[in-house]
Amino acid sequence: MKYIVVGGGPAGCAAAYTLSKNGHQVKMFEAENAVGGRTRQIQIGKFSVGVGALFLMGGIYPRTTALLKETGHHCQLIPWRGTSELMDNDGSRYPVSFVNLASYLRMPKLTMADRLKVSLAGVKLFLSPGAKNPFDGEDLARYDDGEDLESWSRKNLGDRPYEYIIRPLFDFLYAVPPSWLSTPFPKAIIQQAHKMRLSVPPGGPVQVSEWLVEASKDLELHLSTPVERICECGTGFEVTARGEVHKADGIVMATEAYTASELMKDFISTESYEKLRDAPYTDYAHVQIGYETNPWPDYPSDIVLPVGFGEGPRSVGAMVLQSRRQPSAVPEGGELVGVYFTTPPLEHMNDEEIKQDALDYVHRTFGKPASSPQFVKVFHYKKGLNIAKPGAYGSLDTLRSELPRNIYLAGDYFSQAGVEAAVFSGERAANQLLGQA
Ligand SMILES: Cc1cc2nc3c(=O)[nH]c(=O)nc-3n(C[C@H](O)[C@H](O)[C@H](O)COP(=O)(O)OP(=O)(O)OC[C@H]3O[C@@H](n4cnc5c(N)ncnc54)[C@H](O)[C@@H]3O)c2cc1C
């Protein structure tokens, strides 16, 4: 059979790998000049700068782990401890381990009563039913009772633990207020938090996609070739890219949801089109600041998470010293600081203000260096990260049964932004296509 995959992010690459592993002819079209989507790296002078993703999460990324083992690359992942600290409004710093939730309980700002309440809620959550797979929208939809993460946390953990544990973690991971998030995904992640181990491929998370492409035998990869049009033709499809028409027996659509909606508009129902078009993504920005000589080689943490009790939305959710996370990203002796923003203030900031705010935060956090950085690069996406509000999983999951035969959707938007969500959905879409064949 001849299959086409549209979009070469981790979802498309996982789909292409699965289809070609099963002996089918596969063409993949990617609009950019490289695979990886929001995990790509770009070169700025001597620096290799990530446009998005930072790390993989070990035990809670089972399908990514399985495919990397299958392709023989899992052993190349470099573990990263992600030594972290919370930075309070008054400048106080509290060391925590990003991957060990229990370490947050040592925070001096928490009272004994807070610690007890969080511990009891943790045990109760661990023992209660929840989504087994945090990246499967169908599983998540079963546990979506309409409650949002802020309400759940304040009620079950208390106000201070909400401010010093839940908010800093989710400001960094999803960059929106917890009141915008439904609970099944974060609860499932918290239930599996003991399996979380951070790691980074030596060349950055983009290598997940590159390795899958390399392992896809006979894959015909078309880079810099955006798909312009798809139409149904008999039992198959015709895909137009750069003016050329390609025939396929089946398709995996692995672009962002809003792009998929436009490409399929002519042959899906208005209801499906609107669900895809309106799948919620948020404004997102990060700033990367490169120094050829590292001004802070001895700083004790790799990640700094700003916190503050009762403050409104903070503009910055996290700062990451990238030389610790991915040494190959910086020239020897250099440093690259990633400043990751949070959405509500961003919506009212222009790129110059974002840049200045990032520099101010970095100087306040690590100290102002004697010399200026080599570059300050803003990555600003009007639709950067998908988020799941209460009700979103169920609504998006129904899309899978609403499309015509032999075309399946893949993308992280069925769960919550993350490489595992993309890989899981890509593999599933390919398997569904194979099941139809
Ligand atoms: C700043 C940031 C930080 C992140 N940090 C992490 C992290 O630390 N860990 C983690 O696991 N995840 C992280 N993520 C999320 C992760 O990057 C995404 O979940 C993942 O890239 C989604 O994969 P995808 O294949 O679904 O979509 P994408 O990566 O967006 O890929 C979609 C692809 O489709 C292509 N495309 C679009 N239109 C067309 C067309 N018409 N024709 C052909 N191709 C087309 C695009 O060019 C793109 O390559 C982060 C994201 C951002 C933005």
The ligand as a Tripos MOL2 file, in Angstrom:
@<TRIPOS>MOLECULE
LIG
   53    58     1     0     0
SMALL
NO_CHARGES

@<TRIPOS>ATOM
      1 C1          8.8900   26.1300   23.8220 C.3       1 LIG1
      2 C2          8.4620   24.6910   23.8540 C.ar      1 LIG1
      3 C3          9.0300   23.8430   24.7830 C.ar      1 LIG1
      4 C4          8.6820   22.4910   24.7920 C.ar      1 LIG1
      5 N1          9.2850   21.6430   25.6910 N.ar      1 LIG1
      6 C5          9.0410   20.3270   25.6340 C.ar      1 LIG1
      7 C6          9.7860   19.4110   26.4370 C.ar      1 LIG1
      8 O1         10.7030   19.7980   27.1610 O.2       1 LIG1
      9 N2          9.4830   18.0890   26.3610 N.ar      1 LIG1
     10 C7          8.5050   17.6230   25.5340 C.ar      1 LIG1
     11 O2          8.2650   16.4190   25.5140 O.2       1 LIG1
     12 N3          7.7940   18.4610   24.7430 N.ar      1 LIG1
     13 C8          8.0560   19.7910   24.7560 C.ar      1 LIG1
     14 N4          7.3820   20.6460   23.9340 N.ar      1 LIG1
     15 C9          6.2790   20.1080   23.1120 C.3       1 LIG1
     16 C10         6.7660   19.3640   21.8640 C.3       1 LIG1
     17 O3          7.6660   20.1440   21.1460 O.3       1 LIG1
     18 C11         5.5150   19.0660   21.0230 C.3       1 LIG1
     19 O4          4.5950   18.3550   21.8190 O.3       1 LIG1
     20 C12         5.8380   18.2150   19.8020 C.3       1 LIG1
     21 O5          6.7720   18.8330   18.9800 O.3       1 LIG1
     22 C13         4.5360   17.9940   19.0430 C.3       1 LIG1
     23 O6          4.8020   17.1690   17.9380 O.3       1 LIG1
     24 P1          3.7920   17.1100   16.7210 P.3       1 LIG1
     25 O7          4.4170   16.2200   15.7250 O.co2     1 LIG1
     26 O8          2.4310   16.8130   17.2250 O.co2     1 LIG1
     27 O9          3.7180   18.6140   16.1680 O.3       1 LIG1
     28 P2          4.8940   19.5520   15.6220 P.3       1 LIG1
     29 O10         6.1740   19.3060   16.3350 O.co2     1 LIG1
     30 O11         4.3420   20.9390   15.6290 O.co2     1 LIG1
     31 O12         5.0710   19.0780   14.0960 O.3       1 LIG1
     32 C14         4.1140   19.4100   13.1040 C.3       1 LIG1
     33 C15         4.8790   19.4850   11.7790 C.3       1 LIG1
     34 O13         3.9560   19.6690   10.7070 O.3       1 LIG1
     35 C16         4.5970   20.5030    9.7750 C.3       1 LIG1
     36 N5          3.5830   21.0960    8.8730 N.ar      1 LIG1
     37 C17         2.6480   22.0400    9.1810 C.ar      1 LIG1
     38 N6          1.9090   22.3190    8.0910 N.ar      1 LIG1
     39 C18         2.3510   21.5150    7.1060 C.ar      1 LIG1
     40 C19         1.9720   21.3110    5.7410 C.ar      1 LIG1
     41 N7          0.9690   22.0100    5.1740 N.pl3     1 LIG1
     42 N8          2.6630   20.4020    5.0020 N.ar      1 LIG1
     43 C20         3.6840   19.6920    5.5370 C.ar      1 LIG1
     44 N9          4.0950   19.8560    6.8150 N.ar      1 LIG1
     45 C21         3.4320   20.7410    7.5830 C.ar      1 LIG1
     46 C22         5.2900   21.5440   10.6380 C.3       1 LIG1
     47 O14         6.2950   22.2530    9.9110 O.3       1 LIG1
     48 C23         5.8520   20.6590   11.7260 C.3       1 LIG1
     49 O15         7.1550   20.1820   11.4180 O.3       1 LIG1
     50 C24         7.7140   22.0010   23.8770 C.ar      1 LIG1
     51 C25         7.1360   22.8650   22.9380 C.ar      1 LIG1
     52 C26         7.5070   24.2020   22.9090 C.ar      1 LIG1
     53 C27         6.8930   25.1030   21.8750 C.3       1 LIG1
@<TRIPOS>BOND
     1     1     2 1
     2     2     3 ar
     3     2    52 ar
     4     3     4 ar
     5     4     5 ar
     6     4    50 ar
     7     5     6 ar
     8     6     7 ar
     9     6    13 1
    10     7     8 2
    11     7     9 ar
    12     9    10 ar
    13    10    11 2
    14    10    12 ar
    15    12    13 ar
    16    13    14 ar
    17    14    15 1
    18    14    50 ar
    19    15    16 1
    20    16    17 1
    21    16    18 1
    22    18    19 1
    23    18    20 1
    24    20    21 1
    25    20    22 1
    26    22    23 1
    27    23    24 1
    28    24    25 2
    29    24    26 1
    30    24    27 1
    31    27    28 1
    32    28    29 2
    33    28    30 1
    34    28    31 1
    35    31    32 1
    36    32    33 1
    37    33    34 1
    38    33    48 1
    39    34    35 1
    40    35    36 1
    41    35    46 1
    42    36    37 ar
    43    36    45 ar
    44    37    38 ar
    45    38    39 ar
    46    39    40 ar
    47    39    45 ar
    48    40    41 1
    49    40    42 ar
    50    42    43 ar
    51    43    44 ar
    52    44    45 ar
    53    46    47 1
    54    46    48 1
    55    48    49 1
    56    50    51 ar
    57    51    52 ar
    58    52    53 1
@<TRIPOS>SUBSTRUCTURE
     1 LIG1         1 GROUP 0 **** ****
